[in-house]
Amino acid sequence: MTTQVTIESELKRRMDLVENPDFRKSCVEIAKKLGISAKDWNENKGLLLMMWANEVCRIENENN
């Protein structure tokens, strides 16, 4: 597997998560539990979703 293929597949995995309605709902619940306000969520949701998608992928990679 080439580096380019690996980067593309890793990015696709993250984008699949970010676009998944169930993942997004889970992230909203996490944000609420962390005390992130609706205003802060709306202003930063792209960043937050990608941050948590990165974390999910990191955990998946550790377990494989």
N, C-alpha and C positions, 0 to 999 in steps of 0.2 A: 504494500500500500504506500503510495507516495504521500509526501507531506501535504500537497494540495488536496488530495482526496480526504485525508484525515481532517484537515481544517474544515473542508466543506461538510463532511459528515457530522463533525462536532457542532458546527454552526446550525445545521439543519435540526439536530436533536434539540438544541436550545430553542430554536424558533418554533418547533413543533410543541414544545412545552408552553411557551409564552402564548401561543395561539389556541391552546387547549382550554375550553371553558371550565372544565373541572379543576385544572391547575390554577387558573385565574381566581376561581372561587376560594380555593384553599389559601392562596396568597392574601386575599382580602381578609380571611379569618385570621391568618397569622398577623397581618398588619394591625387588626383590631386588638388582638391579644398583646401586641407590643406597644399599644397606645398611640399608634400612628393615626393622626386625625384624617378625616375625609378630605380636607383641603390638601394636606401633605400627600395623601395617597394620589389624589387627582393630579397634583403637580409633578409627582415623581414615579408614577406607576410603571412607566417603561423601564426605568432604572431598577426599581424594586423587583419587577418581574424577571428581568434578565439576571439580576444578582441571585435570586432564589433558583432560577433555572441553572445557573452555573453551579450552585451548591448541590442541587439534585444530581447533576452530571458528575460532579466530583465524588459524591458518595457512591453513585453507580460504578464509576471507574475503580474506586477502592475495593468494591465488593466483587469485582470480576477479575 
